[in-house]
Amino acid sequence: MTAGQQAEPIAPQSPPSPGQRFHTAMEAVTRRLPFGLSRVVAPSFLGFALINGSTFALDLLLLTLFRSALHWPVPVAFTVAYLIAFTASFLLNRALNFRSHAPVGPQAGLYSVAVAINYLVFILGLGSGLAALGTQYHLSRLIAGACEAAYMYSAMRWVIFRDTGGRAD
């Protein structure tokens, strides 16, 4: 630079978004996974597991409140707890994990269809079915939860939030 030239001002960088910070943390953790798991576990899968593990705990807490404290029938307790937890899951996964910027309306529609299928097959079908067969309702919900996790991650990653174009991993 010569004496007569002025340096161009450096534009301040905006701080990373919560979604960027979350993804960076998931990448850092997946890089440190043992037994070669870092090569097969996507950061978005780890993020999904963390978010949905938390919302599943919320689901179980609400289920216990509604069934054991309020004495609601099992299908009603399952349904209300499920709807609250899955709303939280959608919002958190959209913002933090998949960092989607697509219009929320169509995504909410796709999510509603995926949740309805999940609800009928795993919650009412498997969860309530196991409870009706004598399995303790918490255990039946855990078994149904394991099945729904695989289904919902797949639906979110490859159908609902497909606009992320690799940003999720």
C-alpha positions as CSV (number, residue, x, y, z in Angstrom):
1,M,0.0,0.0,0.0
2,T,1.3,3.4,-0.9
3,A,1.2,6.5,1.2
4,G,-1.9,7.9,-0.6
5,Q,-4.0,4.7,-0.4
6,Q,-6.3,3.8,2.5
7,A,-6.8,0.3,3.6
8,E,-10.3,-1.1,3.0
9,P,-12.2,-1.6,6.2
10,I,-12.6,-5.2,7.2
11,A,-16.2,-6.2,7.5
12,P,-17.0,-7.6,10.9
13,Q,-18.0,-11.2,10.9
14,S,-21.2,-12.1,12.4
15,P,-21.1,-14.6,15.2
16,P,-21.9,-18.2,14.3
17,S,-25.6,-19.1,14.5
18,P,-26.8,-21.5,17.1
19,G,-27.2,-24.1,14.3
20,Q,-23.6,-23.6,13.2
21,R,-22.3,-23.9,16.8
22,F,-24.4,-27.1,17.3
23,H,-23.1,-28.6,14.1
24,T,-19.5,-27.7,15.0
25,A,-19.9,-29.4,18.3
26,M,-21.4,-32.5,16.7
27,E,-18.6,-32.7,14.2
28,A,-16.0,-32.4,17.1
29,V,-17.7,-35.3,18.9
30,T,-18.0,-37.5,15.9
31,R,-14.3,-37.1,15.0
32,R,-13.5,-38.5,18.5
33,L,-15.8,-41.6,18.3
34,P,-13.9,-44.8,19.0
35,F,-13.7,-48.1,17.0
36,G,-13.9,-46.4,13.6
37,L,-17.4,-45.1,14.3
38,S,-16.2,-41.6,13.2
39,R,-16.2,-42.9,9.6
40,V,-19.9,-44.1,9.8
41,V,-21.7,-41.8,12.2
42,A,-22.8,-38.5,10.6
43,P,-22.8,-35.4,12.7
44,S,-26.5,-35.0,11.9
45,F,-27.2,-38.5,13.3
46,L,-25.4,-37.6,16.5
47,G,-27.3,-34.3,16.6
48,F,-30.6,-36.2,16.0
49,A,-29.7,-38.6,18.8
50,L,-29.0,-35.8,21.2
51,I,-32.1,-33.7,20.4
52,N,-34.4,-36.7,20.2
53,G,-33.0,-38.3,23.3
54,S,-33.9,-35.1,25.1
55,T,-37.3,-34.8,23.6
56,F,-37.9,-38.5,24.3
57,A,-37.1,-37.9,28.0
58,L,-39.6,-35.1,27.8
59,D,-42.1,-37.5,26.3
60,L,-41.5,-40.1,29.1
61,L,-41.8,-37.4,31.8
62,L,-45.1,-36.2,30.4
63,L,-46.3,-39.7,29.9
64,T,-45.6,-40.5,33.5
65,L,-47.3,-37.3,34.6
66,F,-50.4,-37.9,32.5
67,R,-50.7,-41.7,33.2
68,S,-49.5,-42.0,36.8
69,A,-50.4,-38.7,38.3
70,L,-53.5,-37.7,36.3
71,H,-54.7,-41.3,35.6
72,W,-55.4,-40.6,31.9
73,P,-56.0,-43.7,29.7
74,V,-52.8,-45.0,28.1
75,P,-53.6,-44.1,24.5
76,V,-54.5,-40.5,25.6
77,A,-51.4,-40.1,27.7
78,F,-49.2,-41.5,24.9
79,T,-50.8,-39.2,22.4
80,V,-50.6,-35.9,24.3
81,A,-47.0,-36.5,25.5
82,Y,-46.0,-37.6,22.0
83,L,-47.4,-34.5,20.3
84,I,-45.7,-32.1,22.7
85,A,-42.3,-33.9,22.4
86,F,-42.5,-34.2,18.6
87,T,-43.3,-30.5,18.2
88,A,-40.1,-29.7,20.2
89,S,-38.2,-32.3,18.1
90,F,-39.2,-30.7,14.8
91,L,-38.3,-27.2,15.9
92,L,-35.0,-28.1,17.4
93,N,-33.9,-30.4,14.5
94,R,-35.0,-27.8,11.9
95,A,-33.0,-25.0,13.6
96,L,-30.0,-26.7,15.1
97,N,-29.4,-30.0,13.5
98,F,-30.4,-29.8,9.8
99,R,-30.2,-26.0,9.7
100,S,-33.0,-25.8,7.1
101,H,-33.9,-22.5,5.4
102,A,-36.7,-23.9,3.3
103,P,-40.2,-22.7,3.9
104,V,-41.5,-24.2,7.1
105,G,-45.1,-24.8,5.8
106,P,-44.2,-27.7,3.4
107,Q,-41.8,-29.1,5.9
108,A,-44.4,-29.1,8.6
109,G,-46.8,-30.8,6.3
110,L,-44.2,-33.6,5.5
111,Y,-43.3,-33.8,9.1
112,S,-47.0,-34.2,10.1
113,V,-47.4,-37.1,7.6
114,A,-44.2,-38.8,8.9
115,V,-45.4,-38.3,12.5
116,A,-48.9,-39.6,11.7
117,I,-47.3,-42.8,10.2
118,N,-44.9,-43.1,13.1
119,Y,-47.7,-42.6,15.6
120,L,-50.0,-45.2,14.1
121,V,-47.3,-47.8,13.5
122,F,-45.0,-47.4,16.5
123,I,-46.8,-45.5,19.2
124,L,-50.4,-46.8,19.0
125,G,-49.5,-50.0,17.1
126,L,-46.4,-51.3,18.8
127,G,-46.4,-49.2,22.1
128,S,-50.0,-49.7,23.0
129,G,-50.0,-53.2,21.6
130,L,-47.2,-54.2,23.9
131,A,-48.9,-52.5,26.9
132,A,-52.1,-54.4,26.1
133,L,-50.1,-57.7,26.0
134,G,-48.9,-57.0,29.6
135,T,-45.6,-55.2,29.0
136,Q,-45.1,-52.4,31.5
137,Y,-46.0,-49.1,29.7
138,H,-42.6,-47.5,30.1
139,L,-40.9,-50.5,28.6
140,S,-43.4,-50.7,25.7
141,R,-42.7,-47.0,25.1
142,L,-38.9,-47.6,25.1
143,I,-39.2,-50.4,22.6
144,A,-41.5,-48.3,20.3
145,G,-39.0,-45.4,20.7
146,A,-36.1,-47.4,19.4
147,C,-38.1,-48.3,16.3
148,E,-39.4,-44.8,15.7
149,A,-35.9,-43.3,16.0
150,A,-34.6,-45.1,12.9
151,Y,-37.7,-44.3,11.0
152,M,-37.9,-40.6,12.0
153,Y,-34.1,-39.9,11.4
154,S,-34.5,-41.3,7.9
155,A,-37.6,-39.3,7.2
156,M,-36.1,-36.1,8.5
157,R,-32.7,-36.5,6.8
158,W,-33.8,-37.6,3.3
159,V,-37.4,-36.3,3.0
160,I,-38.4,-33.5,5.3
161,F,-35.1,-31.5,5.5
162,R,-33.7,-32.6,2.2
163,D,-33.0,-28.9,1.3
164,T,-29.9,-28.9,3.5
165,G,-27.9,-30.3,0.6
166,G,-25.1,-31.8,2.7
167,R,-25.0,-29.0,5.3
168,A,-26.4,-31.4,7.9
169,D,-23.2,-33.5,7.7
